[in-house]
Amino acid sequence: MLKETYLSNLKNLPQGVVRVRVCRPSILAPSEALLDQYKRSEIDWEKYAEQYRLELLASREAYQYLEEIKELAKSREVYLYCYEKDPSHCHRSILLEILKTMGAG
């Protein structure tokens, strides 16, 4: 089962869950350039999400890692985590969408 959380909440997770860091230096983190564009309000959330998906899916290594996470989530509770407390404007929400379209639960 796939879930998400943020760094400061890791201490509250149940024992035995798998924690997957998706912030830097993770291969699943957005590029610095893309994140900077979003933080400087040069692009909106929709454009950021679109560009992040393109970046992520263009990387064979990232795609393979997503496949591994998908398989692991079939038998374990997996938490994607990064710094942002609010997942609605965090790339981990996009990762969850991508993983669900890949058949992860």
Backbone as CSV, one residue per row, in Angstrom:
resi,resn,N_x,N_y,N_z,CA_x,CA_y,CA_z,C_x,C_y,C_z
1,MET,0.832,-1.168,0.000,0.000,0.000,0.000,0.886,1.245,0.000
2,LEU,0.536,2.183,-0.847,1.295,3.426,-0.976,0.658,4.546,-0.171
3,LYS,1.518,5.278,0.532,1.069,6.438,1.294,2.133,7.511,1.163
4,GLU,1.853,8.676,1.729,2.825,9.753,1.698,2.872,10.426,3.050
5,THR,3.996,11.077,3.314,4.156,11.851,4.536,5.291,12.850,4.337
6,TYR,5.607,13.566,5.387,6.684,14.551,5.314,7.742,14.220,6.364
7,LEU,8.906,14.785,6.176,10.081,14.454,6.966,9.845,14.525,8.472
8,SER,9.231,15.582,8.950,9.029,15.739,10.395,8.050,14.727,10.980
9,ASN,7.306,14.054,10.141,6.322,13.080,10.617,6.854,11.648,10.630
10,LEU,8.065,11.432,10.171,8.598,10.068,10.100,8.577,9.361,11.446
11,LYS,8.801,10.100,12.506,8.846,9.498,13.844,7.490,8.920,14.254
12,ASN,6.412,9.337,13.595,5.072,8.867,13.930,4.608,7.678,13.097
13,LEU,5.432,7.232,12.166,5.034,6.107,11.317,5.142,4.799,12.088
14,PRO,4.310,3.837,11.729,4.384,2.537,12.389,5.723,1.846,12.110
15,GLN,6.129,1.002,13.021,7.350,0.217,12.839,7.172,-0.711,11.638
16,GLY,8.251,-0.921,10.918,8.256,-1.891,9.833,7.807,-1.378,8.481
17,VAL,7.379,-0.134,8.396,6.980,0.391,7.086,8.230,0.748,6.287
18,VAL,8.068,0.793,4.987,9.167,1.182,4.105,9.072,2.682,3.872
19,ARG,10.189,3.375,4.084,10.257,4.825,3.890,11.082,5.110,2.646
20,VAL,10.497,5.830,1.707,11.178,6.146,0.464,11.349,7.662,0.369
21,ARG,12.589,8.091,0.460,12.900,9.519,0.354,12.775,9.936,-1.105
22,VAL,11.948,10.963,-1.361,11.755,11.420,-2.730,12.243,12.858,-2.920
23,CYS,12.889,13.403,-1.894,13.495,14.728,-2.006,14.982,14.549,-2.259
24,ARG,15.644,15.629,-2.625,17.069,15.557,-2.894,17.815,14.850,-1.801
25,PRO,18.680,13.963,-2.156,19.288,13.679,-3.448,18.618,12.544,-4.227
26,SER,17.368,12.275,-4.006,16.667,11.182,-4.674,16.545,11.412,-6.182
27,ILE,16.597,10.331,-6.928,16.380,10.374,-8.376,14.940,10.802,-8.681
28,LEU,14.061,10.714,-7.684,12.661,11.075,-7.868,12.365,12.537,-7.542
29,ALA,13.375,13.284,-7.140,13.199,14.707,-6.845,13.154,15.502,-8.147
30,PRO,12.426,16.610,-8.154,12.433,17.465,-9.351,13.805,18.108,-9.527
31,SER,14.106,18.485,-10.735,15.375,19.171,-10.976,15.382,20.499,-10.218
32,GLU,16.571,20.963,-9.887,16.688,22.248,-9.195,16.111,23.371,-10.044
33,ALA,16.359,23.320,-11.340,15.865,24.370,-12.236,14.343,24.429,-12.226
34,LEU,13.699,23.276,-12.302,12.238,23.245,-12.302,11.690,23.731,-10.968
35,LEU,12.241,23.248,-9.889,11.774,23.667,-8.570,11.966,25.174,-8.374
36,ASP,13.085,25.699,-8.824,13.339,27.143,-8.710,12.314,27.947,-9.510
37,GLN,11.984,27.473,-10.707,10.979,28.175,-11.518,9.652,28.253,-10.766
38,TYR,9.270,27.145,-10.145,8.014,27.111,-9.412,8.076,28.015,-8.179
39,LYS,9.164,27.929,-7.426,9.296,28.749,-6.215,9.317,30.239,-6.524
40,ARG,9.843,30.609,-7.675,9.889,32.025,-8.078,8.601,32.464,-8.785
41,SER,7.619,31.553,-8.828,6.320,31.819,-9.469,6.434,32.113,-10.955
42,GLU,7.460,31.561,-11.583,7.606,31.703,-13.024,6.684,30.746,-13.762
43,ILE,6.309,29.674,-13.080,5.343,28.718,-13.620,4.346,28.391,-12.513
44,ASP,3.129,28.027,-12.921,2.116,27.667,-11.925,2.199,26.171,-11.615
45,TRP,1.359,25.718,-10.693,1.393,24.326,-10.257,1.132,23.363,-11.418
46,GLU,0.191,23.687,-12.269,-0.135,22.794,-13.384,1.062,22.612,-14.320
47,LYS,1.736,23.703,-14.638,2.920,23.635,-15.506,4.050,22.887,-14.803
48,TYR,4.217,23.152,-13.521,5.229,22.452,-12.734,4.973,20.944,-12.763
49,ALA,3.730,20.562,-12.499,3.376,19.140,-12.476,3.620,18.488,-13.842
50,GLU,3.243,19.189,-14.901,3.457,18.677,-16.259,4.950,18.491,-16.554
51,GLN,5.741,19.491,-16.232,7.182,19.415,-16.487,7.852,18.359,-15.610
52,TYR,7.404,18.246,-14.378,7.970,17.230,-13.483,7.693,15.828,-14.025
53,ARG,6.483,15.589,-14.469,6.152,14.275,-15.050,7.070,13.969,-16.238
54,LEU,7.256,14.962,-17.090,8.125,14.770,-18.256,9.560,14.465,-17.839
55,GLU,10.077,15.215,-16.870,11.432,14.960,-16.365,11.553,13.541,-15.822
56,LEU,10.598,13.194,-14.999,10.647,11.903,-14.315,10.566,10.741,-15.298
57,LEU,9.617,10.805,-16.182,9.393,9.689,-17.091,10.429,9.624,-18.209
58,ALA,11.208,10.689,-18.377,12.297,10.673,-19.359,13.534,9.957,-18.810
59,SER,13.545,9.714,-17.514,14.684,9.069,-16.878,14.430,7.571,-16.711
60,ARG,15.228,6.776,-17.397,15.095,5.323,-17.291,15.330,4.866,-15.850
61,GLU,16.315,5.468,-15.194,16.644,5.106,-13.810,15.468,5.420,-12.869
62,ALA,14.849,6.576,-13.062,13.703,6.947,-12.230,12.538,5.996,-12.480
63,TYR,12.290,5.681,-13.743,11.190,4.770,-14.074,11.410,3.396,-13.446
64,GLN,12.636,2.909,-13.488,12.941,1.614,-12.862,12.708,1.658,-11.361
65,TYR,13.075,2.773,-10.741,12.857,2.933,-9.306,11.359,2.948,-8.992
66,LEU,10.579,3.622,-9.834,9.128,3.610,-9.652,8.570,2.192,-9.768
67,GLU,9.096,1.421,-10.696,8.667,0.023,-10.832,8.982,-0.769,-9.559
68,GLU,10.154,-0.536,-8.987,10.533,-1.216,-7.744,9.597,-0.832,-6.605
69,ILE,9.281,0.444,-6.504,8.370,0.912,-5.466,6.990,0.287,-5.652
70,LYS,6.537,0.253,-6.892,5.232,-0.341,-7.205,5.174,-1.793,-6.745
71,GLU,6.205,-2.544,-7.052,6.239,-3.954,-6.650,6.303,-4.106,-5.132
72,LEU,7.103,-3.295,-4.502,7.237,-3.347,-3.048,5.913,-3.024,-2.362
73,ALA,5.161,-2.087,-2.923,3.888,-1.664,-2.331,2.815,-2.744,-2.422
74,LYS,3.048,-3.756,-3.212,2.094,-4.864,-3.296,2.096,-5.698,-2.025
75,SER,3.223,-5.708,-1.321,3.318,-6.557,-0.135,3.678,-5.807,1.142
76,ARG,4.025,-4.535,1.011,4.463,-3.751,2.185,3.765,-2.395,2.174
77,GLU,3.747,-1.776,3.328,3.256,-0.405,3.433,4.425,0.519,3.122
78,VAL,4.282,1.327,2.083,5.363,2.183,1.594,4.943,3.647,1.721
79,TYR,5.796,4.429,2.363,5.563,5.864,2.518,6.574,6.641,1.689
80,LEU,6.074,7.492,0.792,6.925,8.440,0.083,7.021,9.679,0.972
81,TYR,8.231,10.188,1.164,8.343,11.382,2.002,9.332,12.393,1.441
82,CYS,9.053,13.648,1.782,9.953,14.757,1.482,9.710,15.845,2.521
83,TYR,10.095,17.068,2.224,10.042,18.142,3.216,8.671,18.798,3.387
84,GLU,7.937,18.933,2.324,6.675,19.670,2.348,5.626,18.990,3.214
85,LYS,5.022,19.751,4.102,3.965,19.202,4.953,2.676,18.997,4.155
86,ASP,2.344,19.967,3.297,1.117,19.921,2.510,1.360,19.162,1.203
87,PRO,0.764,17.989,1.057,1.016,17.198,-0.155,0.331,17.738,-1.406
88,SER,-0.622,18.660,-1.255,-1.363,19.114,-2.432,-0.482,19.876,-3.419
89,HIS,0.592,20.489,-2.945,1.528,21.173,-3.835,2.938,20.652,-3.594
90,CYS,3.040,19.345,-3.592,4.324,18.663,-3.415,4.441,17.590,-4.493
91,HIS,5.644,17.398,-4.991,5.824,16.430,-6.068,5.479,15.005,-5.654
92,ARG,5.454,14.721,-4.354,5.107,13.348,-3.955,3.661,13.020,-4.302
93,SER,2.778,14.026,-4.354,1.403,13.767,-4.787,1.384,13.360,-6.265
94,ILE,2.265,13.953,-7.043,2.381,13.598,-8.457,2.933,12.186,-8.584
95,LEU,3.916,11.866,-7.759,4.479,10.510,-7.764,3.411,9.476,-7.438
96,LEU,2.572,9.770,-6.455,1.496,8.838,-6.108,0.560,8.629,-7.294
97,GLU,0.218,9.709,-8.001,-0.637,9.583,-9.185,0.018,8.706,-10.238
98,ILE,1.289,8.948,-10.493,2.013,8.164,-11.498,2.050,6.702,-11.101
99,LEU,2.376,6.438,-9.848,2.450,5.049,-9.376,1.077,4.364,-9.464
100,LYS,0.026,5.074,-9.183,-1.312,4.481,-9.291,-1.658,4.163,-10.731
101,THR,-1.243,5.015,-11.664,-1.491,4.708,-13.084,-0.645,3.524,-13.546
102,MET,0.445,3.272,-12.830,1.291,2.113,-13.144,0.770,0.834,-12.506
103,GLY,-0.309,0.954,-11.708,-0.908,-0.220,-11.086,-0.553,-0.425,-9.632
104,ALA,0.080,0.562,-9.017,0.405,0.451,-7.587,-0.817,0.842,-6.773
105,GLY,-0.916,0.293,-5.578,-2.052,0.625,-4.722,-1.618,1.234,-3.525
